Amino acid sequence: MQKIFNTNTNQNSRIGEAWLLSGEEGSETVVSNGWLADNDLAELTEVFMSDLVGDKVFETCKNQFPLLFKLIDACDDLSVQVHPNDDLAQKRGLDRGKTEMWYIMQAEKESKLIAGFNKTINKESFKKLLIQNRLETVLNYERVTSDDVIFMPAGRIHSIGKGILLAEIQQSSDTTYRIHDWNRTDDEGKQRPLHIAESLDAIDFQVQKDYKTHYSAEENKTSNIIQTPYFTTNILHAKSPLRKNFSEIDSFVAYLCVEGSFSVSYDNEITSVHIGEVLLIPNIITELIIMPTPVVKLLEVYI
């Protein structure tokens, strides 16, 4: 990840996950320059309210920024997990559940991930498979390549496989129930904690015919990928300037750059955005021009 995105961290460290835009307590994104420097996203949401996030979003989420944007670089198979939905999360004293989507930026040959089940099972058979260490026999494996999209609603069992770099857009939540960790141990021979009891009521055991999200993208146009109550995601592949009008969107707009770079001009200032960065457009801004430098691929996200 460091080589791709030119991060300034210790070159000997291994970075598997980066939170690009976050209002999560303790991990808030902080403004680095300008007159709002050193203010974090939670403070901005509290101060600017609907001017930042939109009237409907603020009415629902108040001072909590509702989405979290990540990059995940899997150097090994990640643990098998599930996230609760809103109802279950709130019953357990949490603010919200965790529905997310993955956009595959890069994948090594033969890379695969886990999304859902490959056959119908129930809670009791699931528990037996865990005891027998045979969970892998019912997990659905998907081979992926760059530009693939996987929608991961709360309740769907999943895991990111080795060799995959992806962008993740999700409800702002850090609640994860770890189900299986491939029997790995640390240097002291200890396994990471699992959350079996918590996960059993969270898992959706329904089987889907197709776990990939299929979409078509046209050059220099905005093409929809996903539309959910939690977020809408479009893709833009631009090779020439693209004018955007947000007057009918009562929401902030975020651009996650997944390829190339671009710039925007507002209030006589030019902002440049590169691969692996997110640009947050406040609701109060209703129009701008995206200028590729020279080519850019973006995920456009709003509520």
C-alpha positions as CSV (number, residue, x, y, z in Angstrom):
1,M,0.0,0.0,0.0
2,Q,2.9,2.4,0.8
3,K,4.4,2.1,-2.7
4,I,1.1,2.6,-4.4
5,F,-0.1,5.6,-2.5
6,N,3.3,7.1,-1.5
7,T,2.5,7.3,2.2
8,N,5.1,8.7,4.6
9,T,5.1,6.0,7.2
10,N,7.9,3.8,8.3
11,Q,8.9,1.8,5.2
12,N,9.6,-1.3,7.3
13,S,6.0,-1.3,8.7
14,R,3.2,-3.3,7.1
15,I,0.1,-1.3,6.6
16,G,-3.0,-3.4,5.8
17,E,-5.8,-0.8,6.3
18,A,-6.1,3.0,6.0
19,W,-9.1,5.0,7.1
20,L,-9.3,7.8,4.6
21,L,-12.5,9.6,5.8
22,S,-13.8,8.9,9.2
23,G,-15.9,10.4,11.9
24,E,-15.5,7.4,14.2
25,E,-14.7,8.5,17.8
26,G,-10.9,8.2,18.3
27,S,-10.2,7.9,14.6
28,E,-11.6,11.1,13.2
29,T,-10.2,12.6,10.0
30,V,-8.4,15.9,10.8
31,V,-8.2,19.0,8.5
32,S,-4.5,19.5,7.7
33,N,-4.6,23.1,6.3
34,G,-6.6,26.2,5.7
35,W,-8.6,28.2,8.4
36,L,-10.2,25.0,9.7
37,A,-6.8,23.2,10.2
38,D,-6.7,20.9,13.2
39,N,-10.5,20.5,13.4
40,D,-11.7,16.9,12.9
41,L,-14.7,15.6,10.9
42,A,-16.9,15.2,14.0
43,E,-16.3,18.8,15.0
44,L,-17.1,20.0,11.4
45,T,-20.3,18.0,11.4
46,E,-21.4,19.5,14.7
47,V,-20.6,23.1,13.6
48,F,-21.7,23.1,10.0
49,M,-24.6,20.6,10.4
50,S,-26.7,20.4,7.2
51,D,-24.4,22.8,5.3
52,L,-21.9,19.9,5.4
53,V,-24.0,16.7,5.3
54,G,-27.5,17.8,4.1
55,D,-30.8,18.4,5.8
56,K,-32.1,14.8,5.7
57,V,-28.7,13.3,6.6
58,F,-28.3,15.6,9.6
59,E,-31.8,15.0,10.8
60,T,-31.1,11.2,10.8
61,C,-27.5,11.1,12.0
62,K,-27.1,14.4,13.9
63,N,-23.4,15.1,14.7
64,Q,-22.2,11.7,13.6
65,F,-20.7,11.5,10.1
66,P,-22.6,8.5,8.7
67,L,-20.0,6.9,6.4
68,L,-16.5,5.5,6.6
69,F,-14.1,5.2,3.7
70,K,-11.2,2.7,3.8
71,L,-8.5,1.1,1.8
72,I,-7.7,-2.5,2.6
73,D,-4.5,-4.3,1.4
74,A,-4.7,-8.0,2.2
75,C,-1.2,-9.6,2.4
76,D,-2.8,-12.7,3.8
77,D,-6.3,-14.2,4.0
78,L,-8.3,-12.0,6.5
79,S,-10.6,-13.6,9.1
80,V,-14.1,-14.7,8.3
81,Q,-16.5,-12.0,9.7
82,V,-20.0,-10.8,9.9
83,H,-21.5,-7.4,10.8
84,P,-24.9,-6.8,12.6
85,N,-27.7,-4.9,10.9
86,D,-29.2,-1.7,12.4
87,D,-31.9,-3.5,14.4
88,L,-29.5,-5.9,16.1
89,A,-26.9,-3.3,16.6
90,Q,-29.3,-1.0,18.4
91,K,-30.6,-3.9,20.6
92,R,-26.9,-4.3,21.6
93,G,-26.5,-0.7,22.5
94,L,-24.6,0.3,19.3
95,D,-25.4,3.3,17.1
96,R,-25.8,1.5,13.8
97,G,-25.1,-1.7,11.9
98,K,-22.6,-2.1,9.2
99,T,-23.5,-2.5,5.5
100,E,-20.6,-2.0,3.1
101,M,-19.3,-2.3,-0.5
102,W,-16.0,-3.3,-1.9
103,Y,-14.4,-2.0,-5.1
104,I,-11.5,-4.1,-6.2
105,M,-8.6,-1.8,-7.2
106,Q,-6.0,-4.5,-7.7
107,A,-6.0,-8.3,-7.4
108,E,-3.2,-10.8,-8.0
109,K,-3.9,-13.7,-10.4
110,E,-6.2,-16.3,-8.9
111,S,-7.1,-14.0,-6.0
112,K,-10.4,-14.7,-4.3
113,L,-12.6,-13.6,-1.5
114,I,-15.5,-15.0,0.5
115,A,-19.0,-13.6,0.2
116,G,-22.0,-15.6,1.7
117,F,-22.6,-19.3,1.5
118,N,-22.5,-21.8,-1.4
119,K,-25.5,-23.7,-0.1
120,T,-28.4,-23.3,2.2
121,I,-27.7,-24.0,5.9
122,N,-29.3,-23.0,9.2
123,K,-27.9,-21.9,12.6
124,E,-27.7,-25.4,14.0
125,S,-25.8,-26.9,11.0
126,F,-23.5,-23.8,11.0
127,K,-22.6,-24.4,14.7
128,K,-21.8,-28.1,13.9
129,L,-19.6,-27.1,11.0
130,L,-17.7,-24.7,13.3
131,I,-17.1,-27.5,15.9
132,Q,-16.0,-29.8,13.2
133,N,-13.7,-27.2,11.7
134,R,-15.4,-27.6,8.3
135,L,-16.8,-24.1,7.8
136,E,-14.9,-23.7,4.6
137,T,-17.0,-26.3,2.9
138,V,-20.1,-24.0,2.9
139,L,-18.4,-20.7,2.2
140,N,-18.8,-19.1,-1.2
141,Y,-15.5,-18.2,-2.9
142,E,-15.4,-15.5,-5.6
143,R,-12.5,-14.9,-7.9
144,V,-12.0,-11.2,-8.4
145,T,-10.1,-8.8,-10.6
146,S,-9.8,-5.1,-10.8
147,D,-13.0,-3.1,-11.1
148,D,-15.1,-5.8,-9.6
149,V,-17.7,-4.7,-7.1
150,I,-19.0,-6.8,-4.2
151,F,-22.0,-5.4,-2.1
152,M,-21.8,-6.7,1.5
153,P,-25.1,-6.0,3.3
154,A,-25.0,-6.4,7.1
155,G,-25.4,-10.1,8.0
156,R,-23.5,-11.5,5.0
157,I,-20.5,-13.6,6.1
158,H,-17.3,-12.6,4.3
159,S,-13.5,-12.4,4.2
160,I,-11.0,-10.7,2.0
161,G,-8.4,-12.9,0.4
162,K,-4.7,-12.6,0.1
163,G,-3.4,-10.4,-2.8
164,I,-6.4,-8.1,-3.0
165,L,-6.3,-4.3,-2.7
166,L,-9.8,-2.7,-2.4
167,A,-11.6,0.4,-1.5
168,E,-14.4,0.0,1.1
169,I,-17.3,2.3,1.7
170,Q,-19.4,1.5,4.7
171,Q,-21.8,2.7,7.4
172,S,-19.7,4.4,10.1
173,S,-19.2,1.5,12.5
174,D,-16.3,-0.5,13.8
175,T,-18.3,-3.4,15.0
176,T,-17.1,-6.7,13.6
177,Y,-17.8,-10.3,14.8
178,R,-14.9,-12.6,14.0
179,I,-16.1,-16.1,13.3
180,H,-13.1,-18.0,12.0
181,D,-9.4,-17.0,11.8
182,W,-7.9,-20.0,10.0
183,N,-6.6,-21.4,13.3
184,R,-3.8,-18.9,13.3
185,T,-1.8,-18.2,16.5
186,D,0.5,-15.4,17.5
187,D,4.2,-15.7,18.7
188,E,2.9,-17.0,22.1
189,G,0.7,-19.6,20.5
190,K,-2.5,-17.8,21.3
191,Q,-5.4,-17.4,18.9
192,R,-7.3,-14.1,18.4
193,P,-10.7,-14.0,20.2
194,L,-13.7,-15.1,18.2
195,H,-17.3,-13.8,18.6
196,I,-19.3,-16.9,17.8
197,A,-22.2,-16.2,20.2
198,E,-22.6,-12.6,18.9
199,S,-22.4,-13.7,15.3
200,L,-25.1,-16.4,15.3
201,D,-28.0,-13.9,15.5
202,A,-26.3,-11.6,13.0
203,I,-25.7,-14.0,10.1
204,D,-28.1,-14.0,7.1
205,F,-28.1,-17.7,6.0
206,Q,-29.8,-17.0,2.6
207,V,-27.9,-18.0,-0.5
208,Q,-27.7,-15.7,-3.4
209,K,-27.4,-16.7,-7.1
210,D,-24.7,-14.1,-7.8
211,Y,-22.7,-12.2,-5.2
212,K,-21.0,-9.7,-7.6
213,T,-22.6,-6.4,-8.5
214,H,-22.7,-6.0,-12.2
215,Y,-22.6,-2.5,-13.7
216,S,-21.7,-0.7,-16.9
217,A,-19.5,2.4,-17.1
218,E,-19.3,4.9,-19.9
219,E,-16.4,7.3,-20.4
220,N,-17.0,10.8,-19.2
221,K,-20.4,9.9,-17.7
222,T,-21.7,9.1,-14.3
223,S,-22.7,5.5,-14.0
224,N,-24.6,4.0,-11.0
225,I,-23.1,1.0,-9.2
226,I,-25.1,0.7,-6.0
227,Q,-28.1,2.4,-4.5
228,T,-29.0,1.6,-0.9
229,P,-30.7,3.4,2.0
230,Y,-27.2,3.9,3.4
231,F,-25.3,5.2,0.4
232,T,-25.4,5.6,-3.3
233,T,-22.2,4.9,-5.3
234,N,-21.5,5.9,-8.8
235,I,-18.4,5.5,-10.9
236,L,-16.8,8.1,-13.2
237,H,-14.1,7.4,-15.7
238,A,-13.1,10.8,-17.0
239,K,-10.5,11.8,-19.7
240,S,-11.8,15.3,-20.1
241,P,-13.3,17.9,-17.8
242,L,-16.7,16.9,-16.3
243,R,-19.2,19.4,-14.9
244,K,-21.1,18.1,-11.8
245,N,-24.3,19.6,-10.5
246,F,-25.4,18.5,-7.0
247,S,-28.4,20.9,-6.6
248,E,-30.9,17.9,-6.4
249,I,-28.7,15.9,-3.9
250,D,-29.5,16.8,-0.3
251,S,-26.2,15.3,0.9
252,F,-22.5,15.7,1.0
253,V,-20.7,14.1,-1.9
254,A,-17.4,12.2,-1.5
255,Y,-15.0,11.3,-4.3
256,L,-12.7,8.4,-3.7
257,C,-10.0,8.3,-6.3
258,V,-9.3,4.7,-7.4
259,E,-7.1,5.4,-10.4
260,G,-5.2,8.4,-11.7
261,S,-5.7,11.9,-10.3
262,F,-7.8,15.0,-10.8
263,S,-8.2,18.6,-9.6
264,V,-11.2,20.8,-8.8
265,S,-11.4,24.6,-8.6
266,Y,-13.5,26.4,-6.0
267,D,-13.4,29.9,-4.6
268,N,-10.2,30.6,-6.6
269,E,-8.4,27.7,-5.1
270,I,-7.3,24.5,-6.9
271,T,-7.3,21.2,-5.0
272,S,-5.5,18.1,-6.4
273,V,-6.6,14.6,-5.5
274,H,-4.6,11.4,-6.2
275,I,-5.2,7.7,-6.2
276,G,-6.1,6.5,-2.7
277,E,-7.4,9.9,-1.5
278,V,-10.9,11.2,-0.8
279,L,-12.4,14.6,-1.6
280,L,-15.3,15.6,0.6
281,I,-17.7,18.1,-1.0
282,P,-20.0,19.8,1.5
283,N,-23.8,19.9,0.8
284,I,-23.6,23.7,0.4
285,I,-21.5,23.4,-2.7
286,T,-23.8,22.6,-5.6
287,E,-21.6,22.7,-8.7
288,L,-18.0,22.1,-9.6
289,I,-15.8,20.8,-12.5
290,I,-13.7,17.7,-12.3
291,M,-10.5,18.1,-14.3
292,P,-8.6,14.8,-14.9
293,T,-4.8,15.0,-14.9
294,P,-4.9,13.4,-17.5
295,V,-7.2,10.4,-16.7
296,V,-9.1,9.6,-13.5
297,K,-11.4,6.9,-12.2
298,L,-13.6,7.9,-9.2
299,L,-16.2,6.5,-6.9
300,E,-18.8,9.2,-6.3
301,V,-20.7,8.6,-3.0
302,Y,-23.6,10.3,-1.3
303,I,-26.7,9.6,0.7
